[in-house]
Amino acid sequence: MSATTRKPVKFEKPPVVEVSCGVTFRMDKPLKSGHAGLYWSRVRDEFPRCEDAAPITALFETTDGAPSVQYEVLDMPELRRTWLLNAAGTHLLQLQENRFIFNWKRNSLDEHYPSYDTVIADFWKQWHQYRDFLVEQGLGAPVAVQLELTYFNVLLGAVHFLRDHRREAAASRFLPTSEAINYRDQFLLPENCGRLHVNALSARHVQSGATALRLDLTARGLPKEASEQVCKEWFDLAHEWITHGFADLTTPEAHELWGRTA
């Protein structure tokens, strides 16, 4: 499986505020709470900040189009999710019993998005270090059971953003212009290796306080072969679908606002 040769989508000022690269996995032995602290001690120079968060419920793509949730009976409460952040707050590791996530986050409107190539390289670097740690601790080599790539976008400006959700301005309309939107959509990825999920909702930008549109695109799934090379190809395909899907969902007026160059 490999990405196609479509021309990349490029913007001078892309509205992406966060990128999340994640892997859900299984191991021979379960992770214990002490492992998170031990791992933090190893990467503390790079990630000096530590926080706790509620665990994420894993959603798994199914053939019928509805993501499934796996349940199991536990002898004790599920482990909390550990957040490890760099000093600037732009890089985040999320550690959970069966999940590893790397995030790049934009802290200000002026901050430059470093590109997918940079973010995915950082993800693989951090995943390799964590994978080697798990093996060293005798937990077994983690085996990927699902991959996930998400782009979070905040759309600001006085243009119409979504191509498929333009209000018909007929004089006979009863309802006024809506004050907020919230919709979801999903698309099957090639070779049945997952789905692209789209979520758009009205929001407010934290730094400026301006009204905004939040547009999140998540590719979730797994290639038929879970080797690292094939998983890398899956992430590249997911990125292609997210970026081209984003361009397909948004209007030419918005593209002009963000300075589309390709």
C-alpha positions, -999 to +999 in steps of 0.1 A: +000+000+000+013+034-009+002+070-013-007+081-049+013+106-069-012+135-065+003+169-062+006+179-025-018+205-011+002+236+001-009+268+019+013+297+030-008+302+061-025+268+068-051+270+096-039+238+113-035+243+151-026+207+161-015+174+146-019+141+164-002+108+154-012+078+174-009+040+176-031+016+195-013-016+203-012-049+223+016-064+243+023-097+261+021-080+296+001-050+308+016-016+314+017-006+351+015+029+366+051+029+376+062+025+340+049+059+330+070+075+358+101+055+349+097+066+312+093+102+322+126+100+341+143+090+309+129+118+287+125+145+313+152+167+298+131+169+266+097+168+282+100+185+316+062+189+322+040+160+334+002+160+337-026+135+342-056+131+319-086+108+317-080+077+296-092+077+260-117+050+250-104+033+219-126+033+188-119+006+162-130+008+126-154-019+114-166-031+080-201-018+085-190+018+088-197+023+126-166+024+148-168-001+176-158+002+213-142-027+230-152-034+266-135-056+291-140-064+328-111-050+348-099-060+383-089-024+390-096+011+375-081+018+341-047+036+342-048+074+337-034+089+306+000+106+312+009+138+294+045+147+289+051+181+274+082+200+263+089+234+279+072+254+251+041+232+252+044+225+214+053+188+217+032+164+237+035+126+244+004+108+256+010+075+273-018+051+280-019+013+287-025+004+251-020+037+233+008+061+223+002+095+208+025+123+197+011+158+192+024+190+177+005+220+190+005+256+178+006+280+208+000+313+189-014+326+156+021+336+145+037+301+151+047+283+120+034+248+112+065+227+107+051+204+079+039+168+079+074+155+072+087+170+104+058+160+126+058+124+114+095+121+118+092+133+154+064+108+159+085+078+147+115+090+168+094+091+200+076+058+192+109+040+186+122+052+220+090+042+238+088+008+220+123+000+230+115+009+266+086-014+267+107-043+253+134-035+278+109-036+307+099-072+297+064-062+285+069-076+250+072-058+217+040-037+211+020-048+180+000-021+163-038-029+161-048+006+148-032+038+136-047+073+137-038+107+123-057+138+131-054+174+119-072+200+140-080+233+122-094+266+134-109+286+106-110+324+111-122+351+088-152+366+071-155+341+042-176+311+036-155+280+045-174+249+036-183+240+000-211+216+009-228+238+035-237+270+018-271+284+028-296+290+000-304+327+003-340+325-009-363+353+003-390+327+013-368+311+039-385+307+073-355+300+095-329+328+100-293+322+093-281+295+118-260+307+147-239+275+149-232+243+130-222+208+141-219+180+116-200+148+109-191+129+078-170+099+069-153+084+039-138+050+032-100+049+026-085+029-003-081-008+000-105-008+030-077+002+053-097+026+074-118+058+072-115+095+070-138+112+096-147+148+093-162+169+122-171+206+118-185+227+146-188+263+156-162+274+181-144+304+196-107+311+192-090+311+226-064+337+219-084+363+200-119+355+213-132+356+177-159+333+165-145+304+144-152+271+127-134+241+141-127+215+113-111+182+124-101+155+100-092+121+114-079+091+095-082+059+115-075+023+105-048-003+099-031-017+068-035-054+061+002-059+072+014-043+104+051-040+095+067-006+102+072+001+065+036-006+056+025+015+087+046+044+074+029+041+040-005+041+058+004+074+076+014+089+043-018+078+027-038+092+057-020+125+053-028+126+016-065+120+023-066+145+051-049+173+031-067+167-002-100+161+017-095+194+035-090+212+002-120+194-013-143+204+016-133+241+017-140+269-007-118+288-031-124+320-011-109+302+020-080+289-001-072+325-011-073+336+025-048+309+035-026+315+005-029+283-014+002+277-035-004+241-047 
